[in-house]
Amino acid sequence: MIHSNASTGRRFGQNFLDDEMSEKIAEDLPCALQDEILEIGAGHGALTAFLLPKCAKLTAVEIDNFCIPKLQERFKGESKFNLIHKNFLQFDFENFLTKNENNLWVVGNLPYNMATAIILKILPFINSSDNFKGCMFMTQLEVAERITANAGTSGYGSLSVFVAANANARIIRTINPKHFTPKPKVNSATILLTPLEYPPLLNSVFFNFVRRAFSQKRKTLANSLSEYYEKEKVFEVLQALTIKENVRAEQLSLQEFISIFSKLK
């Protein structure tokens, strides 16, 4: 089935996977035969072809006009395949999740220039339904390392905190540029994101606070937040939590951010 309501060009930062790596990545996905897969950016269908035998239904959301007829031709007659021609950032994922009756996995070889935005759109829902089992995405290795980074490491930032607040995250495999067309200049990686057993109840105000804390990484937390809070108040909170006054945002864990935020409110 084809649903088309997009008018787009051909270039969206996509790098198409070869069959060898597509098969390995599909094998990494821990889904069951009765589960459903939502694939973001199916491209020419290399990964799709190996995912279809693993699930009861696969819905692909593809933005590229050039890829739509290729996908339509490749999977014509495949009853488990459903294709939606749309920019995923404009796709009503919440409605799709609400209507879905099967266990759901979201998978995608994400366009490099849209990966972070797509992840930020999906993750707030990962703990909202028992049916939502998780996500497996391919991104630039640098982005994957930022997503899975721990406090005190070079890649740690507001994205790391946002992900940690919503999901368990780990890198599954690193992928050489030779497996793509066109060949990118950097390595890629696949990441697995799964629901938290006890997700913290946080809102957009908290995440705005975290972004402000990281807005000037060379400055201390107190200086980064000085536009929004009196420094003495920040120092008072840090002292109460036995955290050093000169602490920087990249040194703070998710739980420490939550504790500081709750006392500054």
Number of C-alpha atoms within 10 A of each C-alpha: 15 14 11 14 11 14 11 14 10 11 12 15 13 21 19 22 22 16 16 11 17 21 17 13 20 20 13 14 18 12 19 13 11 12 19 26 25 22 26 23 26 27 27 20 23 19 25 25 18 16 22 20 13 20 18 17 22 24 20 27 23 24 27 22 17 15 17 22 13 14 21 18 9 14 19 12 10 12 11 15 21 18 21 20 22 22 17 20 14 7 13 9 15 14 9 11 19 12 9 13 12 17 20 25 24 22 26 24 25 24 21 17 13 15 19 16 11 16 18 13 13 15 20 17 16 22 19 14 13 11 18 23 20 25 25 25 22 25 25 22 20 13 20 26 20 19 26 21 21 20 16 14 12 11 19 22 25 23 22 23 25 20 21 22 21 22 22 16 22 17 18 17 16 16 19 16 16 14 19 17 12 12 14 18 10 11 16 23 20 22 24 22 25 20 21 15 9 10 15 13 8 13 9 8 10 17 19 11 17 22 18 19 24 21 16 15 14 12 16 18 26 23 18 21 20 16 10 11 14 13 17 11 14 21 17 14 19 21 12 11 13 9 14 10 16 13 14 20 28 23 14 20 17 18 13 15 17 18 14 17 17 11 14 12 7
